[in-house]
Amino acid sequence: MKRSIVALVFLLMSTSVSFAQCAMCRASVESTYSDGHYLNGSGLNTGILYLLVMPYLLVALIAYLWYKGSRKEHAQKIAIWQRMKGITH
């Protein structure tokens, strides 16, 4: 588990800047560039990347909470089993 988290963090840190634009967004940015507004394109790229990352972060958060809950439940079951084992001996 630790190895996969380290690999994921390394992958995210080592990627270059991405420009994720659909055809319609690209046309919109090109038209604003021709008007002389250069900051709209970078804001659009940031917004697209933000929308791209949010579902993955949400799934990762749910998986983490599920993992922590299952570990806690497993620890409680082991504690009960050890108590029961101690009573029978």
N, C-alpha and C positions, 0 to 999 in steps of 0.2 A: 504494500500500500504506500509506504513512504517513497519507494522507488518511483512509482507512477506519479506521485504528486511532485517530486523533484523534477522528473522528466517534463511534466506539464508546465511547471514554472519556468524551466529552462527554455522550452519551446516558445512560450509567450514572450519571454525576455529577448529571445534571439531573432524574432521576426522583424522584418523591415516594415516600414510604414505601408499600410495597405490603402488602396483606393478602390473602394467597393461601390461602383456606381452602375445602375441599370441604364438602359439606353435612353429612357425618358429623362432621368436625372442628368445624364451626360449632356443631352441636348439643352436642358435648362441652364446648366453651368456654362456651356459654350456660348449661349446667347447673352448671359450676364457678363462674360469675359469680353465680348465684343462691345458691350456698353461701358466697359471700364470699371466694373465692380469685381475686384479680384478676391475679396474676402468671402463672398457667398459660397464659392466652391469648396474652400477648406472647411467651412462650417457645415456644409452638406455632407462632406466626407466624414466628419466627426459624428454627425447625427446618425448616419447609416451604420457606422461601426458601433456606436452606442446601442442601436437597436439590434444589431447582430449579436452582441455579447450578452445582453440581458437574459434571454432565455437559457443560455448555457449556465450563467451564474445561478439562476433560479433552480435549475435541475441539480446543479452541484450542491446547493444549500440543502435541498430536500434529501439528496442522497447522504449528505453528511449527518443530518439530523436523524435519519433513519438508521444509519450505521451506529451512531452514539446510543440511540434508544435500544437497538438490538444487543449491543455490548452490555448495557446496564441490565437488561432483562436476563441475559445469559449469566452475568455475575450473580444476580439474585437467585437464579435456579441452582447454581453451583453451591451457594451458601446454604440454601435449604437442604440440598442433597447431603452436604457435609454434616449439617446438624442432625439430619435423620440417621446418617451413618454412625455418628457418635452415640446416639441414643440406643441403637440396636446392639452395640458392642458392650 
